[in-house]
Amino acid sequence: MRIDFQKERNKQQKQLLLLRDVGMGVVILGAGLFFLLRSWFVLDFNQRYPPDQLDKLFGIVCLLYGGWRVYRGYLHTRSSSISSHEQ
């Protein structure tokens, strides 16, 4: 009985970690796209603080990190599904 409870708890924790990785990855990817493409938008903010090369660099870093977070979530899903098929 306790083993089943522990397995279920571990499964729920893995699902939450997956959701966190993918969710944060998507948010960070969105921020990266915003910083890369913000010169295309007509915003009040752009007139006060015009986009520069630092914004593009930060956007690229956000895209790389966000992509890594999504990929890590994907790998986590694959490793979980492979281990569940082995049992």
Buried (B, 14 or more C-beta within 10 A) or exposed (E): EEEEEEEEEEEEEBEEBBEEBBEBBBEBBEBBBEBBEBEEEEEEEBEEEEBEEEBBEBBEEBBEBBBEBBEBBBEBBEEBEEEEEEE
